[in-house]
Amino acid sequence: MVNVPETVDAYCPKCKKHTAHKVERVKKRKASELKQGQRRFRKVTSGYRGFPRAKPEGREKPTRRIALKYKCTICKKSTQPPGRRSKKFEIKE
């Protein structure tokens, strides 16, 4: 389990120094129906055909990638570093 504090000292590329950052978890937004991949997927799955891709072998991964957004308290610029994997995640006050 990963416990992350609500505010952390991190490097701000705009201020060019370490400042206090507010931590926020990023939620996945709804996928657009107008993207080419989604249009192709809808076309292939429509009608009497089956699913276009084979089911993956093995089992589901035990962890999920947690995406965090760091917002600078001084200049309000947000940065999003690469996600970290963990089973459980919590932001502590």
N, C-alpha and C positions, 0 to 999 in steps of 0.2 A: 504494500500500500504506500502510495506517495502522498505526503502531506506538504503542500506548498503554502507559504504565507501569503496573505493578501497583498502586501507590498514588499518588494525586494529591491536591492541596489543592483542595477544593471547598467551596461554601457548604452548610452543614447548616441546614435550616429549623427543626429542633428546638433545636439549640444556639445558633442565631441568630448564627453566625460561621463563618469558614473553618476547616475542620479536615481532617485526613488521611482520605481515603476509599479503601477497597479496591475495585478495579474488577473486575467479573465480567460475563461475557457471558451474556445471557438466551437460553435455548433455547425453541423453540416446543413447547408441550405438545400432547398428543393431543386432538383435537376431540371434544366430547361427542356421543354418538349420540342423546341425548335432547333436544337443542335443536330448535326448531321448523324452522329452515332445513334441518337435516340430515334430519329426518323427512320433510319435503316432497321433498327431493332423492332419498331412498331410494324414496319412493312413485312419483315421476315416472320414475325409471330402471328400476324393476322391470317385468317383463313384456316385451312386444315393442316397446316404445318406444325411441327413441334418446336421446342426451344432451340435456338440457333447454336448454342454452345454446349459442350459436354459438361457434366457436373465434375467439379474438381475431385481428384483422388485424395484419400486420407481424411483428416478431420479438420475442424475449424481451428484457427490459431488461438492459443490460450490467452493472449493479451491483445489489447487494442492500442492504437497509436493515439496519444492524447495531444491535441493541438492547443497551445497556449498563446495568448496575445499579451504582450507587455506594452503598457501605455505610460509614457513619460509624464510625470506630474507637473513638470515645468513647462515644456513646449507642447505637450499633448500629442506627440508623434507616437504612432504604434509600430511595433516591430513584431514579427512572428517567426521565431526560430524553428528549425525542424522539430517535428513531434517526437515525444518520448513514449516508449512502450511501458504500459503497466496494467495490471488487472483492475485495481481499485485506485481512485483518485479523489482527493479532497482538497479544497482551498480553506485554510485555517484563518480565522480572524485574529 
